[in-house]
Amino acid sequence: MNTRLRCLCQLGDLAGDAGFLSATRRHIHQHPELSFQEADTAALVARHLGEWGWAVTSGIGGHGVVGTLREGHSPRSVALRADMDALPIDEATGKPYASRQAGVMHACGHDGHTTMLLGAAQQLARTRNFNGTVHVVFQPAEEAGQRSGAQRMIEDGLFERFPCDAIFGLHNNPGVPAGSFGFGSGPFMAASDTAHITIHGRGGHAARPHLTVDPVLIAGSLVMALQSVVARNVEPLQTAVVTVGTLHAGTVANVIPDSATLGLSIRSFDPAVRDLLQQRITTLVTTHVQGYGGTVTIDYERGYPVLVNTEAETTFARQVAEELVGASRVIAPFPPVPGSEDFAYYLLHKPGCFLRLGNGAGPMLHHPKYDFNDDILTVGAEYWTRLAERYLEA
């Protein structure tokens, strides 16, 4: 490695901050806040940034916080983003720092994402080894699904008030070796849509089904029929997922109810496939229910768009990781992720890259026993520090 690159943040430079980072992450973990309720987490972030000399702006798009640090005279700027909200899940980790808020936990690692970016903010303020402007974006309500934090921050003038040439973000990835990095350019995370289906039948006595139009029977057969949409309508080299996540009908065993409801999660990586899924699901559900003598109401909601990483920024972000941890700990290309992310909205406005950071073995995201791996806090903070330094090299 040449002298220029050795001057940038190295693996181990933040080892002395490990205790602070772990304590911060566990404090946030103990005090989780749902989407649109992140007041205390935002206040903690703003307090630390102010103590370290960042210019702090709060209340962006809700509880969003942006820290700005300028050094030198370059007009170049970069934004680094972390999410802050938790999920409505009862924690089952048994950890001494488990959530103190019943029914709410950091089951997706946003406590770790926030802490890593705070660690980088502290280091960047110490060393100021860059020429330009760094914006650290702490976003609320990533888990909202609709009218999310990214959308609200953008609508509140994020990119006009805090101009940047590119934006970067990351998500931890359980099941991938701890401290390894994954990159993919182009479509990287799926669009996420939701369909709420209400089947209207005609209820009656369970002993006289011939006098009814049974919505439970219709719903059961519809679950199976929906699996044909991907299997028989989507081109085999494309990727799509249709999952029936909820099915509710009736209250007692001896009554056929008047209605049944289904909730669908629909994922895709291509706009044309996304349109095809909506068209085929709507048509199939309507004709299928009518074939049994029922009627149906379909509420089809478009959610987060496909997250598309730009090639140049993805190549740059990968190179930074290879410099920091070595090529053996970098996975490129990393396979597309069928989950969704509202970071996709930022990439509709700015070039950038959303990457994965291995969390090691353990329960998957959104699981009651999931926990962020504190061992990767320093490498994540070192990565963000080095990326900002490299993007804004003096």
Contacts in CASP RR format, 6 or more apart in sequence:
PFRMAT RR
TARGET T0000
AUTHOR 0000-0000-0000
METHOD contacts of the structure
MODEL  1
MNTRLRCLCQLGDLAGDAGFLSATRRHIHQHPELSFQEADTAALVARHLG
EWGWAVTSGIGGHGVVGTLREGHSPRSVALRADMDALPIDEATGKPYASR
QAGVMHACGHDGHTTMLLGAAQQLARTRNFNGTVHVVFQPAEEAGQRSGA
QRMIEDGLFERFPCDAIFGLHNNPGVPAGSFGFGSGPFMAASDTAHITIH
GRGGHAARPHLTVDPVLIAGSLVMALQSVVARNVEPLQTAVVTVGTLHAG
TVANVIPDSATLGLSIRSFDPAVRDLLQQRITTLVTTHVQGYGGTVTIDY
ERGYPVLVNTEAETTFARQVAEELVGASRVIAPFPPVPGSEDFAYYLLHK
PGCFLRLGNGAGPMLHHPKYDFNDDILTVGAEYWTRLAERYLEA
1 323 0 8 1.000
4 393 0 8 1.000
5 323 0 8 1.000
7 129 0 8 1.000
8 129 0 8 1.000
8 323 0 8 1.000
8 386 0 8 1.000
8 389 0 8 1.000
8 390 0 8 1.000
9 123 0 8 1.000
9 127 0 8 1.000
9 129 0 8 1.000
9 324 0 8 1.000
9 382 0 8 1.000
9 385 0 8 1.000
9 386 0 8 1.000
9 389 0 8 1.000
10 324 0 8 1.000
10 382 0 8 1.000
10 386 0 8 1.000
11 324 0 8 1.000
11 325 0 8 1.000
11 379 0 8 1.000
11 382 0 8 1.000
12 378 0 8 1.000
12 382 0 8 1.000
13 123 0 8 1.000
13 382 0 8 1.000
13 385 0 8 1.000
14 21 0 8 1.000
14 119 0 8 1.000
14 123 0 8 1.000
14 378 0 8 1.000
14 381 0 8 1.000
14 382 0 8 1.000
14 385 0 8 1.000
15 378 0 8 1.000
16 378 0 8 1.000
17 119 0 8 1.000
17 122 0 8 1.000
17 123 0 8 1.000
17 378 0 8 1.000
17 381 0 8 1.000
18 374 0 8 1.000
18 377 0 8 1.000
18 378 0 8 1.000
21 115 0 8 1.000
21 116 0 8 1.000
21 118 0 8 1.000
21 119 0 8 1.000
21 374 0 8 1.000
21 377 0 8 1.000
21 378 0 8 1.000
21 381 0 8 1.000
22 374 0 8 1.000
22 377 0 8 1.000
24 44 0 8 1.000
24 115 0 8 1.000
24 118 0 8 1.000
25 111 0 8 1.000
25 112 0 8 1.000
25 114 0 8 1.000
25 115 0 8 1.000
25 372 0 8 1.000
25 374 0 8 1.000
25 377 0 8 1.000
26 97 0 8 1.000
26 111 0 8 1.000
26 374 0 8 1.000
27 44 0 8 1.000
27 97 0 8 1.000
28 41 0 8 1.000
28 44 0 8 1.000
28 106 0 8 1.000
28 111 0 8 1.000
28 112 0 8 1.000
28 114 0 8 1.000
28 115 0 8 1.000
29 95 0 8 1.000
29 97 0 8 1.000
29 98 0 8 1.000
29 99 0 8 1.000
29 105 0 8 1.000
29 106 0 8 1.000
29 111 0 8 1.000
29 371 0 8 1.000
29 372 0 8 1.000
30 97 0 8 1.000
30 98 0 8 1.000
30 99 0 8 1.000
30 100 0 8 1.000
31 40 0 8 1.000
31 41 0 8 1.000
31 99 0 8 1.000
31 100 0 8 1.000
31 101 0 8 1.000
32 86 0 8 1.000
32 87 0 8 1.000
32 99 0 8 1.000
32 101 0 8 1.000
32 104 0 8 1.000
32 105 0 8 1.000
32 106 0 8 1.000
32 111 0 8 1.000
33 39 0 8 1.000
33 40 0 8 1.000
33 41 0 8 1.000
33 84 0 8 1.000
33 85 0 8 1.000
33 86 0 8 1.000
33 101 0 8 1.000
33 104 0 8 1.000
34 85 0 8 1.000
34 86 0 8 1.000
34 87 0 8 1.000
34 88 0 8 1.000
34 104 0 8 1.000
34 143 0 8 1.000
35 85 0 8 1.000
35 140 0 8 1.000
35 141 0 8 1.000
35 142 0 8 1.000
35 143 0 8 1.000
35 144 0 8 1.000
35 148 0 8 1.000
35 149 0 8 1.000
36 62 0 8 1.000
36 63 0 8 1.000
36 85 0 8 1.000
36 140 0 8 1.000
36 141 0 8 1.000
36 144 0 8 1.000
37 63 0 8 1.000
37 85 0 8 1.000
38 63 0 8 1.000
38 64 0 8 1.000
38 84 0 8 1.000
38 85 0 8 1.000
38 140 0 8 1.000
38 141 0 8 1.000
39 63 0 8 1.000
41 63 0 8 1.000
41 84 0 8 1.000
41 114 0 8 1.000
42 58 0 8 1.000
42 59 0 8 1.000
42 63 0 8 1.000
42 64 0 8 1.000
42 65 0 8 1.000
42 84 0 8 1.000
42 138 0 8 1.000
42 140 0 8 1.000
45 65 0 8 1.000
45 84 0 8 1.000
45 114 0 8 1.000
45 118 0 8 1.000
45 138 0 8 1.000
46 56 0 8 1.000
46 58 0 8 1.000
46 65 0 8 1.000
48 118 0 8 1.000
48 121 0 8 1.000
48 122 0 8 1.000
49 56 0 8 1.000
49 65 0 8 1.000
49 67 0 8 1.000
49 118 0 8 1.000
49 121 0 8 1.000
49 136 0 8 1.000
50 56 0 8 1.000
52 121 0 8 1.000
52 122 0 8 1.000
52 125 0 8 1.000
52 126 0 8 1.000
53 69 0 8 1.000
53 125 0 8 1.000
54 67 0 8 1.000
54 68 0 8 1.000
54 69 0 8 1.000
54 121 0 8 1.000
54 125 0 8 1.000
54 136 0 8 1.000
55 67 0 8 1.000
55 68 0 8 1.000
55 69 0 8 1.000
56 65 0 8 1.000
56 66 0 8 1.000
56 67 0 8 1.000
56 68 0 8 1.000
57 65 0 8 1.000
57 66 0 8 1.000
57 67 0 8 1.000
57 68 0 8 1.000
57 161 0 8 1.000
57 162 0 8 1.000
58 64 0 8 1.000
58 65 0 8 1.000
59 65 0 8 1.000
60 66 0 8 1.000
60 153 0 8 1.000
60 156 0 8 1.000
60 157 0 8 1.000
60 158 0 8 1.000
60 161 0 8 1.000
61 140 0 8 1.000
61 149 0 8 1.000
61 152 0 8 1.000
61 153 0 8 1.000
61 155 0 8 1.000
61 156 0 8 1.000
62 140 0 8 1.000
62 141 0 8 1.000
62 149 0 8 1.000
62 152 0 8 1.000
62 153 0 8 1.000
62 156 0 8 1.000
63 84 0 8 1.000
63 140 0 8 1.000
63 141 0 8 1.000
64 84 0 8 1.000
64 137 0 8 1.000
64 138 0 8 1.000
64 139 0 8 1.000
64 140 0 8 1.000
64 149 0 8 1.000
64 153 0 8 1.000
65 137 0 8 1.000
65 138 0 8 1.000
66 135 0 8 1.000
66 136 0 8 1.000
66 137 0 8 1.000
66 138 0 8 1.000
66 158 0 8 1.000
66 161 0 8 1.000
66 162 0 8 1.000
67 121 0 8 1.000
67 135 0 8 1.000
67 136 0 8 1.000
67 137 0 8 1.000
68 133 0 8 1.000
68 134 0 8 1.000
68 135 0 8 1.000
68 162 0 8 1.000
69 121 0 8 1.000
69 124 0 8 1.000
69 125 0 8 1.000
69 128 0 8 1.000
69 133 0 8 1.000
69 134 0 8 1.000
69 136 0 8 1.000
70 132 0 8 1.000
70 133 0 8 1.000
70 134 0 8 1.000
71 128 0 8 1.000
71 130 0 8 1.000
71 131 0 8 1.000
71 132 0 8 1.000
71 392 0 8 1.000
72 131 0 8 1.000
72 132 0 8 1.000
72 394 0 8 1.000
73 131 0 8 1.000
73 132 0 8 1.000
74 131 0 8 1.000
74 132 0 8 1.000
74 392 0 8 1.000
75 132 0 8 1.000
76 131 0 8 1.000
76 132 0 8 1.000
76 133 0 8 1.000
76 165 0 8 1.000
76 391 0 8 1.000
76 392 0 8 1.000
77 132 0 8 1.000
77 133 0 8 1.000
77 134 0 8 1.000
77 135 0 8 1.000
77 163 0 8 1.000
77 164 0 8 1.000
77 165 0 8 1.000
77 392 0 8 1.000
78 133 0 8 1.000
78 134 0 8 1.000
78 135 0 8 1.000
78 164 0 8 1.000
78 165 0 8 1.000
78 166 0 8 1.000
78 167 0 8 1.000
78 168 0 8 1.000
78 387 0 8 1.000
78 388 0 8 1.000
78 391 0 8 1.000
78 392 0 8 1.000
79 134 0 8 1.000
79 135 0 8 1.000
79 136 0 8 1.000
79 137 0 8 1.000
79 162 0 8 1.000
79 164 0 8 1.000
79 166 0 8 1.000
79 167 0 8 1.000
79 168 0 8 1.000
79 350 0 8 1.000
80 117 0 8 1.000
80 120 0 8 1.000
80 134 0 8 1.000
80 135 0 8 1.000
80 136 0 8 1.000
80 137 0 8 1.000
80 167 0 8 1.000
80 168 0 8 1.000
80 169 0 8 1.000
80 384 0 8 1.000
80 387 0 8 1.000
80 388 0 8 1.000
81 117 0 8 1.000
81 136 0 8 1.000
81 137 0 8 1.000
81 138 0 8 1.000
81 139 0 8 1.000
81 167 0 8 1.000
81 168 0 8 1.000
81 169 0 8 1.000
81 343 0 8 1.000
81 346 0 8 1.000
82 110 0 8 1.000
82 113 0 8 1.000
82 114 0 8 1.000
82 116 0 8 1.000
82 117 0 8 1.000
82 136 0 8 1.000
82 137 0 8 1.000
82 138 0 8 1.000
82 139 0 8 1.000
82 169 0 8 1.000
83 110 0 8 1.000
83 113 0 8 1.000
83 114 0 8 1.000
83 138 0 8 1.000
83 139 0 8 1.000
83 140 0 8 1.000
83 142 0 8 1.000
83 143 0 8 1.000
84 110 0 8 1.000
84 113 0 8 1.000
84 114 0 8 1.000
84 138 0 8 1.000
84 139 0 8 1.000
84 140 0 8 1.000
84 142 0 8 1.000
85 110 0 8 1.000
85 140 0 8 1.000
85 141 0 8 1.000
85 142 0 8 1.000
85 143 0 8 1.000
85 144 0 8 1.000
86 99 0 8 1.000
86 101 0 8 1.000
86 104 0 8 1.000
86 105 0 8 1.000
86 106 0 8 1.000
86 107 0 8 1.000
86 108 0 8 1.000
86 110 0 8 1.000
86 111 0 8 1.000
86 143 0 8 1.000
87 104 0 8 1.000
87 105 0 8 1.000
87 106 0 8 1.000
87 107 0 8 1.000
87 108 0 8 1.000
87 143 0 8 1.000
87 366 0 8 1.000
88 103 0 8 1.000
88 104 0 8 1.000
89 103 0 8 1.000
89 104 0 8 1.000
89 105 0 8 1.000
89 107 0 8 1.000
89 366 0 8 1.000
89 368 0 8 1.000
90 102 0 8 1.000
90 103 0 8 1.000
90 105 0 8 1.000
90 368 0 8 1.000
91 98 0 8 1.000
91 99 0 8 1.000
91 103 0 8 1.000
91 105 0 8 1.000
91 107 0 8 1.000
91 368 0 8 1.000
92 368 0 8 1.000
92 369 0 8 1.000
93 368 0 8 1.000
93 369 0 8 1.000
93 370 0 8 1.000
93 371 0 8 1.000
95 371 0 8 1.000
98 105 0 8 1.000
99 105 0 8 1.000
99 106 0 8 1.000
105 368 0 8 1.000
106 112 0 8 1.000
106 372 0 8 1.000
107 365 0 8 1.000
107 366 0 8 1.000
107 367 0 8 1.000
107 368 0 8 1.000
107 370 0 8 1.000
108 143 0 8 1.000
108 365 0 8 1.000
108 366 0 8 1.000
108 370 0 8 1.000
109 172 0 8 1.000
109 365 0 8 1.000
109 370 0 8 1.000
109 372 0 8 1.000
110 142 0 8 1.000
111 372 0 8 1.000
112 172 0 8 1.000
112 372 0 8 1.000
112 377 0 8 1.000
113 170 0 8 1.000
113 171 0 8 1.000
113 172 0 8 1.000
114 138 0 8 1.000
115 377 0 8 1.000
115 381 0 8 1.000
116 376 0 8 1.000
116 377 0 8 1.000
116 380 0 8 1.000
116 381 0 8 1.000
116 384 0 8 1.000
117 136 0 8 1.000
117 138 0 8 1.000
117 381 0 8 1.000
117 384 0 8 1.000
118 381 0 8 1.000
119 377 0 8 1.000
119 381 0 8 1.000
119 384 0 8 1.000
119 385 0 8 1.000
120 136 0 8 1.000
120 380 0 8 1.000
120 381 0 8 1.000
120 382 0 8 1.000
120 383 0 8 1.000
120 384 0 8 1.000
120 385 0 8 1.000
120 388 0 8 1.000
121 136 0 8 1.000
122 381 0 8 1.000
123 381 0 8 1.000
123 382 0 8 1.000
123 385 0 8 1.000
124 130 0 8 1.000
124 134 0 8 1.000
124 385 0 8 1.000
124 388 0 8 1.000
124 389 0 8 1.000
127 385 0 8 1.000
129 389 0 8 1.000
129 394 0 8 1.000
130 388 0 8 1.000
130 389 0 8 1.000
130 391 0 8 1.000
130 392 0 8 1.000
130 393 0 8 1.000
130 394 0 8 1.000
131 392 0 8 1.000
131 393 0 8 1.000
131 394 0 8 1.000
132 392 0 8 1.000
133 164 0 8 1.000
133 392 0 8 1.000
134 388 0 8 1.000
134 392 0 8 1.000
135 162 0 8 1.000
135 164 0 8 1.000
137 153 0 8 1.000
137 158 0 8 1.000
137 162 0 8 1.000
137 167 0 8 1.000
139 149 0 8 1.000
139 150 0 8 1.000
139 153 0 8 1.000
140 149 0 8 1.000
140 152 0 8 1.000
141 148 0 8 1.000
141 149 0 8 1.000
141 152 0 8 1.000
142 148 0 8 1.000
142 149 0 8 1.000
142 150 0 8 1.000
142 341 0 8 1.000
142 342 0 8 1.000
142 343 0 8 1.000
144 342 0 8 1.000
145 192 0 8 1.000
145 303 0 8 1.000
145 304 0 8 1.000
145 342 0 8 1.000
146 301 0 8 1.000
146 303 0 8 1.000
148 304 0 8 1.000
148 342 0 8 1.000
148 345 0 8 1.000
149 342 0 8 1.000
150 342 0 8 1.000
150 343 0 8 1.000
150 344 0 8 1.000
150 345 0 8 1.000
150 346 0 8 1.000
151 342 0 8 1.000
151 345 0 8 1.000
154 345 0 8 1.000
154 346 0 8 1.000
154 349 0 8 1.000
159 349 0 8 1.000
159 350 0 8 1.000
164 350 0 8 1.000
165 350 0 8 1.000
165 351 0 8 1.000
165 391 0 8 1.000
166 310 0 8 1.000
166 313 0 8 1.000
166 350 0 8 1.000
166 351 0 8 1.000
166 352 0 8 1.000
166 353 0 8 1.000
166 391 0 8 1.000
167 346 0 8 1.000
167 347 0 8 1.000
167 350 0 8 1.000
167 351 0 8 1.000
167 352 0 8 1.000
168 313 0 8 1.000
168 317 0 8 1.000
168 352 0 8 1.000
168 353 0 8 1.000
168 354 0 8 1.000
168 355 0 8 1.000
168 384 0 8 1.000
168 387 0 8 1.000
169 343 0 8 1.000
169 353 0 8 1.000
169 354 0 8 1.000
169 355 0 8 1.000
170 354 0 8 1.000
170 355 0 8 1.000
170 356 0 8 1.000
170 357 0 8 1.000
170 380 0 8 1.000
170 383 0 8 1.000
171 341 0 8 1.000
171 354 0 8 1.000
171 355 0 8 1.000
171 356 0 8 1.000
171 357 0 8 1.000
172 356 0 8 1.000
172 357 0 8 1.000
172 358 0 8 1.000
172 359 0 8 1.000
172 365 0 8 1.000
172 372 0 8 1.000
172 373 0 8 1.000
172 376 0 8 1.000
173 182 0 8 1.000
173 356 0 8 1.000
173 357 0 8 1.000
173 358 0 8 1.000
173 359 0 8 1.000
174 358 0 8 1.000
174 359 0 8 1.000
174 360 0 8 1.000
174 361 0 8 1.000
174 362 0 8 1.000
174 363 0 8 1.000
174 364 0 8 1.000
174 365 0 8 1.000
174 370 0 8 1.000
175 358 0 8 1.000
175 359 0 8 1.000
175 360 0 8 1.000
175 361 0 8 1.000
175 362 0 8 1.000
175 364 0 8 1.000
176 182 0 8 1.000
176 331 0 8 1.000
176 356 0 8 1.000
176 358 0 8 1.000
176 359 0 8 1.000
176 360 0 8 1.000
177 329 0 8 1.000
177 358 0 8 1.000
177 360 0 8 1.000
178 358 0 8 1.000
178 359 0 8 1.000
178 360 0 8 1.000
178 373 0 8 1.000
178 375 0 8 1.000
178 376 0 8 1.000
179 325 0 8 1.000
179 329 0 8 1.000
179 357 0 8 1.000
179 358 0 8 1.000
179 360 0 8 1.000
179 375 0 8 1.000
179 376 0 8 1.000
179 379 0 8 1.000
179 380 0 8 1.000
180 325 0 8 1.000
180 329 0 8 1.000
180 330 0 8 1.000
180 331 0 8 1.000
180 357 0 8 1.000
180 358 0 8 1.000
181 318 0 8 1.000
181 321 0 8 1.000
181 325 0 8 1.000
181 329 0 8 1.000
181 330 0 8 1.000
181 331 0 8 1.000
181 355 0 8 1.000
181 356 0 8 1.000
181 357 0 8 1.000
181 358 0 8 1.000
181 383 0 8 1.000
182 318 0 8 1.000
182 321 0 8 1.000
182 330 0 8 1.000
182 331 0 8 1.000
182 332 0 8 1.000
182 334 0 8 1.000
182 355 0 8 1.000
182 356 0 8 1.000
182 357 0 8 1.000
182 358 0 8 1.000
183 309 0 8 1.000
183 314 0 8 1.000
183 317 0 8 1.000
183 318 0 8 1.000
183 321 0 8 1.000
183 330 0 8 1.000
183 331 0 8 1.000
183 332 0 8 1.000
183 333 0 8 1.000
183 334 0 8 1.000
183 353 0 8 1.000
183 355 0 8 1.000
183 356 0 8 1.000
184 309 0 8 1.000
184 314 0 8 1.000
184 332 0 8 1.000
184 333 0 8 1.000
184 334 0 8 1.000
184 336 0 8 1.000
184 353 0 8 1.000
184 355 0 8 1.000
185 309 0 8 1.000
185 310 0 8 1.000
185 311 0 8 1.000
185 314 0 8 1.000
185 315 0 8 1.000
185 333 0 8 1.000
185 353 0 8 1.000
186 308 0 8 1.000
186 309 0 8 1.000
186 310 0 8 1.000
186 311 0 8 1.000
186 314 0 8 1.000
187 269 0 8 1.000
187 270 0 8 1.000
187 306 0 8 1.000
187 307 0 8 1.000
187 308 0 8 1.000
187 336 0 8 1.000
188 307 0 8 1.000
188 308 0 8 1.000
188 309 0 8 1.000
188 334 0 8 1.000
188 336 0 8 1.000
188 337 0 8 1.000
188 354 0 8 1.000
189 306 0 8 1.000
189 307 0 8 1.000
189 336 0 8 1.000
189 337 0 8 1.000
189 338 0 8 1.000
189 339 0 8 1.000
189 340 0 8 1.000
189 341 0 8 1.000
189 343 0 8 1.000
189 344 0 8 1.000
189 354 0 8 1.000
190 239 0 8 1.000
190 241 0 8 1.000
190 267 0 8 1.000
190 268 0 8 1.000
190 269 0 8 1.000
190 306 0 8 1.000
190 307 0 8 1.000
190 336 0 8 1.000
190 337 0 8 1.000
190 338 0 8 1.000
190 339 0 8 1.000
190 340 0 8 1.000
191 267 0 8 1.000
191 268 0 8 1.000
191 269 0 8 1.000
191 271 0 8 1.000
191 274 0 8 1.000
191 302 0 8 1.000
191 303 0 8 1.000
191 304 0 8 1.000
191 305 0 8 1.000
191 306 0 8 1.000
191 340 0 8 1.000
191 344 0 8 1.000
192 265 0 8 1.000
192 266 0 8 1.000
192 267 0 8 1.000
192 303 0 8 1.000
192 304 0 8 1.000
192 339 0 8 1.000
192 340 0 8 1.000
193 265 0 8 1.000
193 266 0 8 1.000
193 267 0 8 1.000
193 268 0 8 1.000
193 274 0 8 1.000
193 277 0 8 1.000
193 278 0 8 1.000
193 300 0 8 1.000
193 301 0 8 1.000
193 302 0 8 1.000
193 303 0 8 1.000
194 263 0 8 1.000
194 264 0 8 1.000
194 265 0 8 1.000
194 266 0 8 1.000
194 300 0 8 1.000
194 301 0 8 1.000
194 303 0 8 1.000
195 262 0 8 1.000
195 263 0 8 1.000
195 264 0 8 1.000
195 266 0 8 1.000
195 281 0 8 1.000
195 285 0 8 1.000
195 298 0 8 1.000
195 299 0 8 1.000
195 300 0 8 1.000
195 301 0 8 1.000
196 261 0 8 1.000
196 262 0 8 1.000
196 263 0 8 1.000
196 264 0 8 1.000
196 298 0 8 1.000
196 299 0 8 1.000
196 301 0 8 1.000
197 222 0 8 1.000
197 261 0 8 1.000
197 262 0 8 1.000
197 263 0 8 1.000
197 264 0 8 1.000
197 285 0 8 1.000
197 296 0 8 1.000
197 297 0 8 1.000
197 298 0 8 1.000
197 299 0 8 1.000
198 259 0 8 1.000
198 260 0 8 1.000
198 261 0 8 1.000
198 296 0 8 1.000
198 297 0 8 1.000
198 298 0 8 1.000
199 215 0 8 1.000
199 218 0 8 1.000
199 219 0 8 1.000
199 222 0 8 1.000
199 259 0 8 1.000
199 260 0 8 1.000
199 261 0 8 1.000
199 262 0 8 1.000
199 289 0 8 1.000
199 294 0 8 1.000
199 295 0 8 1.000
199 296 0 8 1.000
200 215 0 8 1.000
200 258 0 8 1.000
200 259 0 8 1.000
200 294 0 8 1.000
200 295 0 8 1.000
200 296 0 8 1.000
200 297 0 8 1.000
201 212 0 8 1.000
201 213 0 8 1.000
201 214 0 8 1.000
201 215 0 8 1.000
201 218 0 8 1.000
201 258 0 8 1.000
201 259 0 8 1.000
201 293 0 8 1.000
201 294 0 8 1.000
201 295 0 8 1.000
202 212 0 8 1.000
202 213 0 8 1.000
202 258 0 8 1.000
202 294 0 8 1.000
203 212 0 8 1.000
203 213 0 8 1.000
203 214 0 8 1.000
203 215 0 8 1.000
203 255 0 8 1.000
203 256 0 8 1.000
203 257 0 8 1.000
203 258 0 8 1.000
204 211 0 8 1.000
204 212 0 8 1.000
204 255 0 8 1.000
204 256 0 8 1.000
205 211 0 8 1.000
205 254 0 8 1.000
205 255 0 8 1.000
205 256 0 8 1.000
206 253 0 8 1.000
206 254 0 8 1.000
206 255 0 8 1.000
206 256 0 8 1.000
207 254 0 8 1.000
209 256 0 8 1.000
212 256 0 8 1.000
213 292 0 8 1.000
213 293 0 8 1.000
213 294 0 8 1.000
214 256 0 8 1.000
214 292 0 8 1.000
215 249 0 8 1.000
215 256 0 8 1.000
215 257 0 8 1.000
215 258 0 8 1.000
215 259 0 8 1.000
215 260 0 8 1.000
215 294 0 8 1.000
216 249 0 8 1.000
216 250 0 8 1.000
216 256 0 8 1.000
216 257 0 8 1.000
216 260 0 8 1.000
217 292 0 8 1.000
218 260 0 8 1.000
218 288 0 8 1.000
218 289 0 8 1.000
218 292 0 8 1.000
218 294 0 8 1.000
219 247 0 8 1.000
219 249 0 8 1.000
219 260 0 8 1.000
219 262 0 8 1.000
220 247 0 8 1.000
221 288 0 8 1.000
221 292 0 8 1.000
222 262 0 8 1.000
222 285 0 8 1.000
222 288 0 8 1.000
222 289 0 8 1.000
223 244 0 8 1.000
223 247 0 8 1.000
223 262 0 8 1.000
225 284 0 8 1.000
225 288 0 8 1.000
226 242 0 8 1.000
226 244 0 8 1.000
226 264 0 8 1.000
226 281 0 8 1.000
226 284 0 8 1.000
226 285 0 8 1.000
227 242 0 8 1.000
228 284 0 8 1.000
229 240 0 8 1.000
229 242 0 8 1.000
229 277 0 8 1.000
229 280 0 8 1.000
229 281 0 8 1.000
229 284 0 8 1.000
230 240 0 8 1.000
230 241 0 8 1.000
230 242 0 8 1.000
233 276 0 8 1.000
233 280 0 8 1.000
234 240 0 8 1.000
234 273 0 8 1.000
234 276 0 8 1.000
234 277 0 8 1.000
235 273 0 8 1.000
238 268 0 8 1.000
238 269 0 8 1.000
238 270 0 8 1.000
238 273 0 8 1.000
239 268 0 8 1.000
239 269 0 8 1.000
239 273 0 8 1.000
239 336 0 8 1.000
239 338 0 8 1.000
240 266 0 8 1.000
240 267 0 8 1.000
240 268 0 8 1.000
240 269 0 8 1.000
240 273 0 8 1.000
240 277 0 8 1.000
241 265 0 8 1.000
241 266 0 8 1.000
241 267 0 8 1.000
241 268 0 8 1.000
241 338 0 8 1.000
242 264 0 8 1.000
242 265 0 8 1.000
242 266 0 8 1.000
242 277 0 8 1.000
242 281 0 8 1.000
243 264 0 8 1.000
243 265 0 8 1.000
243 266 0 8 1.000
243 267 0 8 1.000
244 262 0 8 1.000
244 263 0 8 1.000
244 264 0 8 1.000
245 262 0 8 1.000
245 263 0 8 1.000
245 264 0 8 1.000
245 265 0 8 1.000
246 261 0 8 1.000
246 262 0 8 1.000
246 263 0 8 1.000
247 260 0 8 1.000
247 261 0 8 1.000
247 262 0 8 1.000
247 263 0 8 1.000
248 260 0 8 1.000
248 261 0 8 1.000
249 257 0 8 1.000
249 259 0 8 1.000
249 260 0 8 1.000
249 261 0 8 1.000
250 257 0 8 1.000
250 260 0 8 1.000
251 257 0 8 1.000
264 281 0 8 1.000
266 277 0 8 1.000
266 278 0 8 1.000
266 281 0 8 1.000
267 338 0 8 1.000
267 339 0 8 1.000
267 340 0 8 1.000
268 274 0 8 1.000
268 277 0 8 1.000
268 306 0 8 1.000
269 306 0 8 1.000
269 336 0 8 1.000
270 306 0 8 1.000
271 306 0 8 1.000
274 306 0 8 1.000
278 300 0 8 1.000
281 298 0 8 1.000
281 300 0 8 1.000
282 298 0 8 1.000
282 300 0 8 1.000
285 296 0 8 1.000
285 298 0 8 1.000
286 296 0 8 1.000
286 298 0 8 1.000
289 295 0 8 1.000
289 296 0 8 1.000
290 296 0 8 1.000
303 340 0 8 1.000
304 340 0 8 1.000
304 341 0 8 1.000
304 342 0 8 1.000
304 344 0 8 1.000
304 345 0 8 1.000
305 344 0 8 1.000
305 345 0 8 1.000
305 348 0 8 1.000
306 344 0 8 1.000
307 340 0 8 1.000
307 341 0 8 1.000
307 343 0 8 1.000
307 344 0 8 1.000
307 347 0 8 1.000
307 354 0 8 1.000
308 344 0 8 1.000
308 347 0 8 1.000
309 347 0 8 1.000
309 352 0 8 1.000
309 353 0 8 1.000
309 354 0 8 1.000
310 347 0 8 1.000
310 351 0 8 1.000
310 352 0 8 1.000
310 353 0 8 1.000
312 351 0 8 1.000
313 351 0 8 1.000
313 352 0 8 1.000
313 353 0 8 1.000
314 352 0 8 1.000
314 353 0 8 1.000
314 355 0 8 1.000
316 353 0 8 1.000
316 390 0 8 1.000
316 391 0 8 1.000
317 352 0 8 1.000
317 353 0 8 1.000
317 355 0 8 1.000
317 387 0 8 1.000
318 330 0 8 1.000
318 332 0 8 1.000
318 355 0 8 1.000
320 383 0 8 1.000
320 386 0 8 1.000
320 387 0 8 1.000
320 390 0 8 1.000
321 329 0 8 1.000
321 330 0 8 1.000
321 355 0 8 1.000
321 383 0 8 1.000
322 330 0 8 1.000
323 386 0 8 1.000
323 390 0 8 1.000
324 379 0 8 1.000
324 382 0 8 1.000
324 383 0 8 1.000
324 386 0 8 1.000
325 379 0 8 1.000
325 383 0 8 1.000
331 356 0 8 1.000
334 355 0 8 1.000
334 356 0 8 1.000
337 356 0 8 1.000
341 354 0 8 1.000
343 354 0 8 1.000
346 352 0 8 1.000
347 354 0 8 1.000
357 376 0 8 1.000
357 379 0 8 1.000
357 380 0 8 1.000
357 383 0 8 1.000
358 376 0 8 1.000
359 372 0 8 1.000
359 373 0 8 1.000
359 376 0 8 1.000
360 373 0 8 1.000
362 370 0 8 1.000
363 369 0 8 1.000
363 370 0 8 1.000
363 371 0 8 1.000
364 370 0 8 1.000
END
